[in-house]
Amino acid sequence: MRCDFADSLLQGYFDGELSAASAAEFERHLQHCVHCPVELVDMDLLSERLQVAQLYESAPASLRKKIHANLRPVAAATAKSQPLLWHWLAAAAALLLLVIAGWRVNSALRTDDYQAELAEEIVDAHMLSLQPGHLTGISSNDEQAVKAWFKGRLTFVRDFANDGFALQGGRLDVVDERSVAVLVYARTGHLINVFIWPTRERDTSPRLGSRQGYRWVDWRKGRTEFCAVSDAPTSDLQQLQRLFTN
């Protein structure tokens, strides 16, 4: 059964089309609704699959030759009637190259900003989860029960209690305008949130950071991105990261 918010705000929230006030209202709704977070995850997974799916086929060589043959007379006639056209096209191409080069430079500069903003948002989500009633959607240390709760959306669920990281449960959260899975662990009086979501980016080594007294470690492996956040010592987060990757 869909709730009223699913029909009125869900798609707009997923597409980033809501006003700040409407988005905030919907995020408050997500903290209590059991249906909308699941639908957001479904929409996000569908979007990921469409982007990586091979939904095209290369044109056969015979078709390309036919098209080129038909274009040659048109190109020749255009060149005779408009000799300056090619100069304009060359200038436009040069301008386009400059724009692309500038975009690549700006993209490289934006990468660090994006990572910083993402880490900031994840730390904020961690802080919110520490409020009563926000930590878990399922409270359990049973790996299979937690995995079943995610309904196939999270294939990796492990309890590392023997290594000092006891599984507390899991939940769905919203980070960077997408639904992400979160596993919660307890470590000597500290709670650790491990945010997990699919990515198309290549594997990376762990990256460390801190904000407002909280520390985080982020890494990618097997088309999945992980980010562990806590006020626990950095060494504890690094140990948990190694348990996830071993």
Backbone hydrogen bonds, N-H to C=O, Kabsch-Sander energy under -0.5 kcal/mol:
donor,donor_aa,acceptor,acceptor_aa,energy
6,A,3,C,-0.6
7,D,3,C,-0.9
8,S,4,D,-1.4
9,L,5,F,-2.9
10,L,5,F,-1.6
11,Q,6,A,-0.5
13,Y,9,L,-2.6
14,F,10,L,-2.4
15,D,11,Q,-2.1
16,G,13,Y,-1.0
17,E,12,G,-2.9
18,L,12,G,-0.7
23,A,19,S,-2.9
24,A,20,A,-2.2
25,E,21,A,-2.1
26,F,22,S,-2.4
27,E,23,A,-2.4
28,R,24,A,-1.9
29,H,25,E,-1.8
30,L,26,F,-2.0
31,Q,27,E,-0.9
31,Q,28,R,-0.6
32,H,29,H,-1.7
33,C,29,H,-1.8
39,E,35,H,-2.1
40,L,36,C,-2.6
41,V,37,P,-2.1
42,D,38,V,-2.3
43,M,39,E,-2.5
44,D,40,L,-2.5
45,L,41,V,-2.7
46,L,42,D,-2.4
47,S,43,M,-2.3
48,E,44,D,-2.3
49,R,45,L,-2.4
50,L,46,L,-2.3
51,Q,47,S,-1.8
52,V,48,E,-1.6
53,A,49,R,-1.5
55,L,53,A,-1.4
64,R,60,P,-1.9
65,K,61,A,-2.4
66,K,62,S,-1.9
67,I,63,L,-2.4
68,H,64,R,-2.5
69,A,65,K,-2.4
70,N,66,K,-1.9
71,L,67,I,-1.6
72,R,68,H,-1.6
74,V,70,N,-0.7
75,A,71,L,-2.8
76,A,72,R,-2.6
77,A,73,P,-2.4
78,T,74,V,-2.3
79,A,75,A,-2.3
80,K,76,A,-1.8
81,S,77,A,-2.2
82,Q,78,T,-2.5
85,L,82,Q,-1.6
88,W,84,L,-2.0
89,L,85,L,-2.6
90,A,86,W,-2.4
91,A,87,H,-2.3
92,A,88,W,-2.6
93,A,89,L,-2.6
94,A,90,A,-2.4
95,L,91,A,-2.3
96,L,92,A,-2.5
97,L,93,A,-2.2
98,L,94,A,-1.9
99,V,95,L,-2.3
100,I,96,L,-2.7
101,A,97,L,-2.6
102,G,98,L,-2.4
103,W,99,V,-2.5
104,R,100,I,-2.4
105,V,101,A,-2.0
106,N,102,G,-2.6
107,S,103,W,-2.7
108,A,104,R,-2.1
109,L,105,V,-1.9
110,R,106,N,-2.4
111,T,107,S,-1.4
112,D,108,A,-0.7
113,D,109,L,-0.9
114,Y,110,R,-3.1
115,Q,111,T,-2.5
116,A,112,D,-2.3
117,E,113,D,-2.6
118,L,114,Y,-2.9
119,A,115,Q,-2.6
120,E,116,A,-2.2
121,E,117,E,-2.3
122,I,118,L,-2.4
123,V,119,A,-2.5
124,D,120,E,-2.1
125,A,121,E,-2.2
126,H,122,I,-2.4
127,M,123,V,-2.6
128,L,124,D,-2.3
129,S,125,A,-2.0
130,L,126,H,-0.9
130,L,127,M,-0.7
131,Q,128,L,-1.6
134,H,131,Q,-1.9
137,G,170,G,-3.0
138,I,170,G,-2.3
140,S,138,I,-0.8
140,S,168,Q,-0.9
143,E,141,N,-0.7
146,V,142,D,-2.4
147,K,143,E,-2.6
148,A,144,Q,-2.5
149,W,145,A,-1.8
150,F,146,V,-1.4
151,K,148,A,-1.3
152,G,147,K,-0.9
153,R,150,F,-1.7
157,V,155,T,-0.7
160,F,158,R,-0.6
160,F,165,F,-1.1
163,D,160,F,-1.5
164,G,161,A,-1.7
165,F,160,F,-2.6
166,A,164,G,-0.5
166,A,186,A,-2.0
168,Q,184,V,-3.4
169,G,184,V,-1.0
170,G,138,I,-1.9
171,R,182,V,-1.9
173,D,180,V,-2.7
175,V,173,D,-0.5
175,V,178,R,-2.7
178,R,175,V,-1.3
180,V,173,D,-2.9
181,A,196,I,-2.0
182,V,171,R,-2.3
183,L,194,V,-2.2
184,V,169,G,-2.5
185,Y,192,I,-2.7
186,A,166,A,-2.1
187,R,190,H,-3.2
190,H,187,R,-1.9
192,I,185,Y,-3.2
193,N,229,V,-2.2
194,V,183,L,-2.9
194,V,192,I,-0.5
195,F,193,N,-0.6
195,F,227,C,-2.9
196,I,181,A,-3.0
197,W,225,E,-1.9
199,T,223,R,-2.1
204,T,220,R,-1.4
207,R,218,D,-2.5
209,G,216,W,-1.9
211,R,214,Y,-2.7
214,Y,211,R,-2.4
215,R,230,S,-3.2
216,W,209,G,-2.5
217,V,228,A,-2.0
218,D,207,R,-2.5
219,W,226,F,-2.2
220,R,204,T,-0.8
221,K,224,T,-2.8
225,E,197,W,-3.2
226,F,219,W,-3.2
227,C,195,F,-1.8
228,A,217,V,-2.5
229,V,193,N,-2.7
230,S,215,R,-2.2
236,D,233,P,-0.9
237,L,233,P,-1.5
238,Q,234,T,-2.5
239,Q,235,S,-2.0
240,L,236,D,-2.4
241,Q,237,L,-2.4
242,R,238,Q,-1.9
243,L,239,Q,-1.8
244,F,240,L,-1.9
245,T,241,Q,-1.6
246,N,242,R,-1.7
